[in-house]
Amino acid sequence: MPFREVTGTSPTVIAMDVSVLVMDGVFDSGLSAVLDVLRTAGELRDELDRPPPPYRVTCVSPGGRPVRTAAGHLVETVTPEAAGKPAVLVVPGVAHRHAGQLTAWAGSPRLGPVRETVRQARADGVRLAAACTGTFLLAETGVLDGLPATTSWWLAPLFRQRHPQVALDETRLLTHAAGITTAGAGMAHLDLALFLVREAGPELADLTARYLLADHRTRQAGYAVTSHLARTDPTVGAYERWVRAHLDQPLRVADAARALGAAERTLQRAVDRVLGVSPLRLAQRIRLEQAAHLLRTTSLPTETVARRVGYESATTLTTLLRERLDTTPGRLRRQALGRG
């Protein structure tokens, strides 16, 4: 059962079971973030007048053997059957940095029992949560088909190519639909765990975040390096470089395509295939990325920064920064000065 009675010297309470599916090569910081957030939330419950149920967290793996992390540490586990049906099954990422390694890992025969654990949990109505490269494992099982999801921003082109049936939005830090929550890159494990706590009790989540000095974030778009993403395709890479060379000028996709020696439709298809956006939206990302850089590193007035990246006014730039990157010129400058 997802909830179990926990007895001891104190009165009986109902605990929420969380299983963390651990695999060899698991990302140490990601696993630790999930475990530490849930443990901290459990320790802070007593500070609330009406605390949510405590967490009962178990690390599981098919076979129930000790699992070795990417840094070489051993994690004791039990089998999913021994742990019982949880309320949530969390899938942390693994420390694969190369596309070939990651795709081979997610679809490897040796991970068959792990994928089956995910499928069975989904069939049993268990909520699923995954972050970073763990989202690839969920996608490999088919449970994300037709659903919105996010992943590490730098893996988005690979994810989109391998799993076109998933509605990927790598600008999002978290997505949630149909009982499945996904989170972005590396440290988004922290946001994923806080999201799980928030669903049980917003007050407890806020308290936990303050104790852990965890900022509230909603998007990972501001962390993405567009040139890294564009580099995965020669046409998209050439377009990205052309946009940067004409950053302060009005943009016409037809002009860019002509300069690159490509048909406009070819350019549109290439950008959509790799990044899931239009050429105009990609240009906007590049402009906002450069604007954020200038606001962090120079004292140029916001109006001047706006014109340098192709916008007519500071108002337009401020609006887009808020909508696309969840920030403002003032916040970017305060962060550069270490004032948050």
Secondary structure, DSSP 8 states (H G I E B T S, - for coil): --EEEE-SSS--EEEEEEEEE--TTB-HHHHHHHHHHHHHHHHHGGGSSS----EEEEEE-TT---EE-TTS-EE--B-HHHH---SEEEE--B---SHHHHHHHHT-GGGHHHHHHHHHHHHTT-EEEEETTHHHHHHHHTTTTTSEE---GGGHHHHHHH-TTSEE-TTBSEEEETTEEEE-STTHHHHHHHHHHHHH-HHHHHHHHHHHT-----BSGGG--HHHHHTTSHHHHHHHHHHHHTTTS---HHHHHHHHTS-HHHHHHHHHHHHSS-HHHHHHHHHHHHHHHHHHH----HHHHHHHTT-S-HHHHHHHHHHHHS--HHHHHHHHTT--
